[in-house]
């Protein structure tokens, strides 16, 4: 089943999310849903 964004998240999306968290100096204690928008339902 497709998500609201019409994509099925895979490994690259998770890698990009981890990279964003590691590179950002201003994000602390945050959860990033990597579910293609399913959390919006």
PyMOL Python script that loads the backbone (N, CA, C, O; Angstrom):
from pymol import cmd

cmd.read_pdbstr("""\
ATOM      1  N   UNK A   1       0.841  -1.185   0.000  1.00  0.00           N
ATOM      2  CA  UNK A   1       0.000   0.000   0.000  1.00  0.00           C
ATOM      3  C   UNK A   1       0.882   1.243   0.000  1.00  0.00           C
ATOM      4  O   UNK A   1       1.820   1.359   0.789  1.00  0.00           O
ATOM      5  N   UNK A   2       0.566   2.154  -0.888  1.00  0.00           N
ATOM      6  CA  UNK A   2       1.341   3.391  -1.000  1.00  0.00           C
ATOM      7  C   UNK A   2       0.985   4.353   0.128  1.00  0.00           C
ATOM      8  O   UNK A   2      -0.099   4.287   0.710  1.00  0.00           O
ATOM      9  N   UNK A   3       1.900   5.225   0.413  1.00  0.00           N
ATOM     10  CA  UNK A   3       1.689   6.236   1.443  1.00  0.00           C
ATOM     11  C   UNK A   3       1.009   7.460   0.833  1.00  0.00           C
ATOM     12  O   UNK A   3       0.729   7.489  -0.365  1.00  0.00           O
ATOM     13  N   UNK A   4       0.748   8.468   1.663  1.00  0.00           N
ATOM     14  CA  UNK A   4       0.137   9.704   1.170  1.00  0.00           C
ATOM     15  C   UNK A   4       1.017  10.404   0.141  1.00  0.00           C
ATOM     16  O   UNK A   4       0.508  11.068  -0.761  1.00  0.00           O
ATOM     17  N   UNK A   5       2.317  10.260   0.268  1.00  0.00           N
ATOM     18  CA  UNK A   5       3.235  10.892  -0.674  1.00  0.00           C
ATOM     19  C   UNK A   5       3.405  10.062  -1.938  1.00  0.00           C
ATOM     20  O   UNK A   5       4.057  10.504  -2.885  1.00  0.00           O
ATOM     21  N   UNK A   6       2.830   8.873  -1.964  1.00  0.00           N
ATOM     22  CA  UNK A   6       2.904   8.021  -3.144  1.00  0.00           C
ATOM     23  C   UNK A   6       4.215   7.281  -3.298  1.00  0.00           C
ATOM     24  O   UNK A   6       4.524   6.785  -4.381  1.00  0.00           O
ATOM     25  N   UNK A   7       4.995   7.201  -2.223  1.00  0.00           N
ATOM     26  CA  UNK A   7       6.267   6.491  -2.285  1.00  0.00           C
ATOM     27  C   UNK A   7       6.342   5.464  -1.166  1.00  0.00           C
ATOM     28  O   UNK A   7       5.643   5.564  -0.157  1.00  0.00           O
ATOM     29  N   UNK A   8       7.179   4.506  -1.362  1.00  0.00           N
ATOM     30  CA  UNK A   8       7.454   3.502  -0.342  1.00  0.00           C
ATOM     31  C   UNK A   8       8.856   3.793   0.176  1.00  0.00           C
ATOM     32  O   UNK A   8       9.824   3.596  -0.558  1.00  0.00           O
ATOM     33  N   UNK A   9       9.001   4.263   1.436  1.00  0.00           N
ATOM     34  CA  UNK A   9      10.327   4.619   1.923  1.00  0.00           C
ATOM     35  C   UNK A   9      11.253   3.409   1.958  1.00  0.00           C
ATOM     36  O   UNK A   9      10.832   2.297   2.277  1.00  0.00           O
ATOM     37  N   UNK A  10      12.498   3.639   1.631  1.00  0.00           N
ATOM     38  CA  UNK A  10      13.483   2.565   1.616  1.00  0.00           C
ATOM     39  C   UNK A  10      14.746   2.970   2.357  1.00  0.00           C
ATOM     40  O   UNK A  10      14.748   3.907   3.154  1.00  0.00           O
ATOM     41  N   UNK A  11      15.803   2.252   2.080  1.00  0.00           N
ATOM     42  CA  UNK A  11      17.074   2.462   2.787  1.00  0.00           C
ATOM     43  C   UNK A  11      17.632   3.864   2.585  1.00  0.00           C
ATOM     44  O   UNK A  11      18.143   4.464   3.531  1.00  0.00           O
ATOM     45  N   UNK A  12      17.542   4.394   1.373  1.00  0.00           N
ATOM     46  CA  UNK A  12      18.141   5.705   1.118  1.00  0.00           C
ATOM     47  C   UNK A  12      17.463   6.808   1.922  1.00  0.00           C
ATOM     48  O   UNK A  12      18.132   7.737   2.374  1.00  0.00           O
ATOM     49  N   UNK A  13      16.162   6.722   2.106  1.00  0.00           N
ATOM     50  CA  UNK A  13      15.462   7.724   2.911  1.00  0.00           C
ATOM     51  C   UNK A  13      15.915   7.677   4.360  1.00  0.00           C
ATOM     52  O   UNK A  13      16.045   8.717   5.005  1.00  0.00           O
ATOM     53  N   UNK A  14      16.154   6.481   4.874  1.00  0.00           N
ATOM     54  CA  UNK A  14      16.635   6.330   6.252  1.00  0.00           C
ATOM     55  C   UNK A  14      18.053   6.883   6.382  1.00  0.00           C
ATOM     56  O   UNK A  14      18.369   7.573   7.352  1.00  0.00           O
ATOM     57  N   UNK A  15      18.901   6.581   5.407  1.00  0.00           N
ATOM     58  CA  UNK A  15      20.270   7.105   5.407  1.00  0.00           C
ATOM     59  C   UNK A  15      20.254   8.628   5.360  1.00  0.00           C
ATOM     60  O   UNK A  15      21.007   9.279   6.085  1.00  0.00           O
ATOM     61  N   UNK A  16      19.404   9.199   4.514  1.00  0.00           N
ATOM     62  CA  UNK A  16      19.308  10.662   4.419  1.00  0.00           C
ATOM     63  C   UNK A  16      18.833  11.275   5.733  1.00  0.00           C
ATOM     64  O   UNK A  16      19.309  12.339   6.128  1.00  0.00           O
ATOM     65  N   UNK A  17      17.904  10.616   6.408  1.00  0.00           N
ATOM     66  CA  UNK A  17      17.404  11.121   7.693  1.00  0.00           C
ATOM     67  C   UNK A  17      18.488  11.094   8.760  1.00  0.00           C
ATOM     68  O   UNK A  17      18.636  12.047   9.526  1.00  0.00           O
ATOM     69  N   UNK A  18      19.239  10.013   8.810  1.00  0.00           N
ATOM     70  CA  UNK A  18      20.336   9.908   9.778  1.00  0.00           C
ATOM     71  C   UNK A  18      21.389  10.966   9.493  1.00  0.00           C
ATOM     72  O   UNK A  18      21.900  11.604  10.413  1.00  0.00           O
ATOM     73  N   UNK A  19      21.714  11.153   8.219  1.00  0.00           N
ATOM     74  CA  UNK A  19      22.690  12.173   7.836  1.00  0.00           C
ATOM     75  C   UNK A  19      22.222  13.564   8.256  1.00  0.00           C
ATOM     76  O   UNK A  19      23.015  14.362   8.756  1.00  0.00           O
ATOM     77  N   UNK A  20      20.938  13.858   8.056  1.00  0.00           N
ATOM     78  CA  UNK A  20      20.387  15.149   8.477  1.00  0.00           C
ATOM     79  C   UNK A  20      20.561  15.352   9.979  1.00  0.00           C
ATOM     80  O   UNK A  20      20.969  16.426  10.420  1.00  0.00           O
ATOM     81  N   UNK A  21      20.253  14.326  10.763  1.00  0.00           N
ATOM     82  CA  UNK A  21      20.384  14.436  12.217  1.00  0.00           C
ATOM     83  C   UNK A  21      21.841  14.619  12.645  1.00  0.00           C
ATOM     84  O   UNK A  21      22.132  15.389  13.560  1.00  0.00           O
ATOM     85  N   UNK A  22      22.744  13.914  11.985  1.00  0.00           N
ATOM     86  CA  UNK A  22      24.158  14.010  12.351  1.00  0.00           C
ATOM     87  C   UNK A  22      24.777  15.343  11.945  1.00  0.00           C
ATOM     88  O   UNK A  22      25.673  15.838  12.628  1.00  0.00           O
ATOM     89  N   UNK A  23      24.317  15.925  10.855  1.00  0.00           N
ATOM     90  CA  UNK A  23      24.891  17.168  10.348  1.00  0.00           C
ATOM     91  C   UNK A  23      24.299  18.417  10.989  1.00  0.00           C
ATOM     92  O   UNK A  23      24.923  19.477  10.960  1.00  0.00           O
ATOM     93  N   UNK A  24      23.110  18.310  11.564  1.00  0.00           N
ATOM     94  CA  UNK A  24      22.442  19.482  12.118  1.00  0.00           C
ATOM     95  C   UNK A  24      22.923  19.750  13.538  1.00  0.00           C
ATOM     96  O   UNK A  24      22.970  18.851  14.377  1.00  0.00           O
ATOM     97  N   UNK A  25      23.274  20.992  13.783  1.00  0.00           N
ATOM     98  CA  UNK A  25      23.715  21.392  15.122  1.00  0.00           C
ATOM     99  C   UNK A  25      22.547  21.864  15.986  1.00  0.00           C
ATOM    100  O   UNK A  25      22.722  22.110  17.179  1.00  0.00           O
ATOM    101  N   UNK A  26      21.374  21.990  15.404  1.00  0.00           N
ATOM    102  CA  UNK A  26      20.237  22.575  16.115  1.00  0.00           C
ATOM    103  C   UNK A  26      19.101  21.597  16.371  1.00  0.00           C
ATOM    104  O   UNK A  26      18.076  21.988  16.931  1.00  0.00           O
ATOM    105  N   UNK A  27      19.251  20.340  15.979  1.00  0.00           N
ATOM    106  CA  UNK A  27      18.214  19.340  16.243  1.00  0.00           C
ATOM    107  C   UNK A  27      18.681  18.475  17.403  1.00  0.00           C
ATOM    108  O   UNK A  27      19.725  17.827  17.324  1.00  0.00           O
ATOM    109  N   UNK A  28      17.900  18.468  18.482  1.00  0.00           N
ATOM    110  CA  UNK A  28      18.209  17.613  19.624  1.00  0.00           C
ATOM    111  C   UNK A  28      16.927  16.950  20.099  1.00  0.00           C
ATOM    112  O   UNK A  28      15.877  17.591  20.142  1.00  0.00           O
ATOM    113  N   UNK A  29      17.001  15.691  20.450  1.00  0.00           N
ATOM    114  CA  UNK A  29      15.857  14.985  21.018  1.00  0.00           C
ATOM    115  C   UNK A  29      14.641  14.966  20.114  1.00  0.00           C
ATOM    116  O   UNK A  29      13.525  15.187  20.585  1.00  0.00           O
ATOM    117  N   UNK A  30      14.823  14.711  18.852  1.00  0.00           N
ATOM    118  CA  UNK A  30      13.734  14.764  17.885  1.00  0.00           C
ATOM    119  C   UNK A  30      13.535  13.404  17.236  1.00  0.00           C
ATOM    120  O   UNK A  30      14.502  12.703  16.940  1.00  0.00           O
ATOM    121  N   UNK A  31      12.278  13.034  17.017  1.00  0.00           N
ATOM    122  CA  UNK A  31      11.950  11.832  16.248  1.00  0.00           C
ATOM    123  C   UNK A  31      11.568  12.256  14.842  1.00  0.00           C
ATOM    124  O   UNK A  31      10.762  13.167  14.653  1.00  0.00           O
ATOM    125  N   UNK A  32      12.146  11.597  13.871  1.00  0.00           N
ATOM    126  CA  UNK A  32      11.817  11.872  12.475  1.00  0.00           C
ATOM    127  C   UNK A  32      11.102  10.658  11.895  1.00  0.00           C
ATOM    128  O   UNK A  32      11.727   9.615  11.700  1.00  0.00           O
ATOM    129  N   UNK A  33       9.812  10.771  11.619  1.00  0.00           N
ATOM    130  CA  UNK A  33       9.133   9.636  10.994  1.00  0.00           C
ATOM    131  C   UNK A  33       9.598   9.477   9.546  1.00  0.00           C
ATOM    132  O   UNK A  33       9.545  10.424   8.763  1.00  0.00           O
ATOM    133  N   UNK A  34      10.046   8.294   9.204  1.00  0.00           N
ATOM    134  CA  UNK A  34      10.460   7.990   7.831  1.00  0.00           C
ATOM    135  C   UNK A  34       9.474   6.947   7.322  1.00  0.00           C
ATOM    136  O   UNK A  34       9.786   5.761   7.217  1.00  0.00           O
ATOM    137  N   UNK A  35       8.272   7.430   7.009  1.00  0.00           N
ATOM    138  CA  UNK A  35       7.199   6.505   6.640  1.00  0.00           C
ATOM    139  C   UNK A  35       6.426   6.955   5.408  1.00  0.00           C
ATOM    140  O   UNK A  35       5.325   6.471   5.147  1.00  0.00           O
ATOM    141  N   UNK A  36       7.004   7.880   4.654  1.00  0.00           N
ATOM    142  CA  UNK A  36       6.358   8.332   3.430  1.00  0.00           C
ATOM    143  C   UNK A  36       5.065   9.094   3.651  1.00  0.00           C
ATOM    144  O   UNK A  36       4.259   9.211   2.728  1.00  0.00           O
ATOM    145  N   UNK A  37       4.847   9.613   4.842  1.00  0.00           N
ATOM    146  CA  UNK A  37       3.648  10.392   5.139  1.00  0.00           C
ATOM    147  C   UNK A  37       2.542   9.613   5.827  1.00  0.00           C
ATOM    148  O   UNK A  37       1.465  10.161   6.065  1.00  0.00           O
ATOM    149  N   UNK A  38       2.780   8.348   6.153  1.00  0.00           N
ATOM    150  CA  UNK A  38       1.739   7.539   6.810  1.00  0.00           C
ATOM    151  C   UNK A  38       1.345   8.102   8.168  1.00  0.00           C
ATOM    152  O   UNK A  38       0.209   7.918   8.605  1.00  0.00           O
ATOM    153  N   UNK A  39       2.272   8.789   8.845  1.00  0.00           N
ATOM    154  CA  UNK A  39       1.970   9.361  10.167  1.00  0.00           C
ATOM    155  C   UNK A  39       0.972  10.507  10.073  1.00  0.00           C
ATOM    156  O   UNK A  39       0.444  10.938  11.098  1.00  0.00           O
ATOM    157  N   UNK A  40       0.702  11.008   8.883  1.00  0.00           N
ATOM    158  CA  UNK A  40      -0.231  12.120   8.706  1.00  0.00           C
ATOM    159  C   UNK A  40      -1.687  11.673   8.681  1.00  0.00           C
ATOM    160  O   UNK A  40      -2.590  12.501   8.804  1.00  0.00           O
ATOM    161  N   UNK A  41      -1.922  10.388   8.525  1.00  0.00           N
ATOM    162  CA  UNK A  41      -3.301   9.879   8.441  1.00  0.00           C
ATOM    163  C   UNK A  41      -4.003   9.972   9.764  1.00  0.00           C
ATOM    164  O   UNK A  41      -5.168   9.589   9.874  1.00  0.00           O
TER     165      UNK A  41
END
""", "prot")
cmd.dss("prot")
cmd.show_as("cartoon", "prot")
cmd.util.cbc("prot")
cmd.orient("prot")
